[in-house]
Amino acid sequence: MIAKDIMTRDVITVSSTTTVKKLAMMLIKNQISGAPVAGKNGKIVGVVSEADIVAKKGKDVRAIMTKQIISVSEHDSVEKIAQLMTTHRIKRLPVMRGDKIVGIVSRADIVSAIALGKHVGLTPAYNL
């Protein structure tokens, strides 16, 4: 199984100028725990999460977002995705086609695939 099989295709992104308050309301409204941050040209410039809101100080997304972007391609295996999530202690990975975001995979997407009985080849070393 690969990223495109389990990814969420309707990705909610935020701007780096979005206020932290507006970000918090957006996360609650959409029942998500984080989102990619898109620049003016649509390129992903970071990722922001509930943990960033709680742990960091700032008035806007730019001040609290994680600038190091770890992403996968739509053809990467779920096992590789799980390994990246575990190694980097993150909960979501943007799925990219070149510079364009085409989806996002969260730990919840992997758990849902398992719950639906889809074959997800996770080895014990990559337990989420």
N, C-alpha and C positions, 0 to 999 in steps of 0.2 A: 504494500500500500504506500502511496506517495502523497505529498502535500496537496496536490490538486484534488485528490479524492476526499479529503476531510476539511479543507480550508473553508473559511467563511469568505464569500466573494464580495458581499456588500460591506466594504471596510469603512468604518467611521474614522475620519481623520480630524485633527484639530490644527489650528494655526498656532505658530509660536507666540502670537500676540494675544491669544485667548487668555482671559483672566483665570486665575486659579478657581475662583468661585464659579464661573461659568463652566469650566472644565468639570468641577465636582458635580454640578447639576446635570451635565451631559452624560457623565458616567452613570449616575443613578438612573436617569431617564431611560437610557438604553440598556441598562443592566449589564454593563461591561466593566472590567477592572483596569483598562488602559487603552491607549490608542496611539497610532503612529502620528508624528507631527510632520505636516507638509509645509514646505516653503512656498513662496509666491509662485514659483514655476511648477509646483506640484511634486517636486522631488522630496523624498523623505529625508528630513534633517535630524530626526530624533524620535524617541518614544517616551511617552509619559504614562504613569500609572498611579493607582491609589497610594502605593508606597511612597512615590515622589511627593504627593500632596501632604502626606503625614510626616515624612522625614525631612523635607527640605523647606526652606523659607524663600518666598518670592511672591510677587504679585501677578506674574504671568507665566505661561507655560515655558517660555524661553529660559526663565530663571531656574526652573525645577526639572526640566526634561533631561533624560539621559541622551547624550549626544552620540555615544558609540552605538552604531546600529549593527545588530547581528541579525542577518536575514537568511532566508533559504530560497531556493528556486522551486517552481511548481513540480519539478521532477525529483526533488530530494525525498528520500525514504522517511517514513514516520519514525523509524529507529534512529536515524541521524538527527531528526528534529528533537526527539526525546533526549538524546545525548547532549545536544546543544543547550536545551532548557535546563538540564540537570547540571551540566558543567558550569554554566554562567548564572545559574539560579534566577532564571527568568520564566515568566508565565506565558509569553506570547512572542511569536516571530512573524514579522512581515514576510509575505511570499512575493518575490520580485521576478519580473521578466525584464531583464536589463535594468533601467532606471525606473520602471513603472511598477507600482504596487498592484498586484492582481488578486491579493487575498491576505488573510492572516490566519495563522494556526495558533490556537491556545491549548493549554493543557486540557481544558474542558472539551475541546474538539477531539482530542485523542481518547479521553475517557468515554465520550459519547460513541465513538467508533467501536470501542471495546464492548460497551453496553448493548449496542445493536448487533453484536455478534460478528462484526467484520474482522477479518484476520489482520491483526496488528502484530508484527514481529518484533516485540520488545524482549530484549534479553534482561536477565536479572540485574546486570550492571547499570541499566538505564532506567530503573524504576523511578517514576516521578514521585 
